[in-house]
Amino acid sequence: MTGKHGAMTREERYEQGLKVMRQIDGQAGEKIIKSLRDISPELEHQAVAWAFGDMYARPTLPPRDRQLLTLGMLTALGGCEAELEMHVNAALTVGLSPEEIVEALLHSAVYCGMPRALNATFVAKKVLAEQGLLPISADD
């Protein structure tokens, strides 16, 4: 679908973004998006159309790699626990194992600091527990 000048319309970009978001984030993404409707419908639109419809739909990096990057960046930023929860779920959806997620968060301690790595790991623990994926086997 394209608009009259060959580019996607605003609504088409949103629909494409919804499709990509559902493939990656499933219900967790839907929950966050719906929570924006009554306060900032434009932020909802941009999160879906731009972040998922434009950025996540790009073909160069596979979804698995994008989720690893996202986990690292959200850990580095700190204070992003709600988004981390959604993206730990997304990481599982796109094929990362619980061990790979935990290892990525462990690695983040080197660059992001121990407090941020701990916070992110506790978010991952919550998600993994909810999905019955704990305990994680220890690896030295």
C-alpha positions, 0 to 999 in steps of 0.5 A: 500500500502506498499513498498518492506519491508512492510513500506510505500514508500515516495510517499505513505506517501505523498498520505496518508498525502494528504488524511488526510490533505484534510479531516482536512484542505481542501482548506486552507491546499492545498493553503499553501502546493502549496505555498511551491512548488517553494521554498521548495518542501521538506518542502511541502513533510514533511508537508504533509507526516510527519505532516499529514500522520504520526502525524495527522493520529494517532488514539489515539487523535481524530481530534477535540482534535488535533485541540484544541491542535494545536490552543493552541500551535500556540497561545503560539508560537506567530507569527503563524497567517497564520497557525492559520488561516488554523487551525481555519478553520480546527477546524470548519471542524472537529466539533469545534463550533465557541464558543469553538474556542473562549473559547480555545483562551480566556483560552490561555491568562492565559498561553500564555499572553494577546498579543498572545491570542489577536492576535490569537482571531483576526485571529479567528475573520477574519476566522469566519467573512469570514464564516458568523459565527459572532457575537459569543454569549457572555458567562460569 
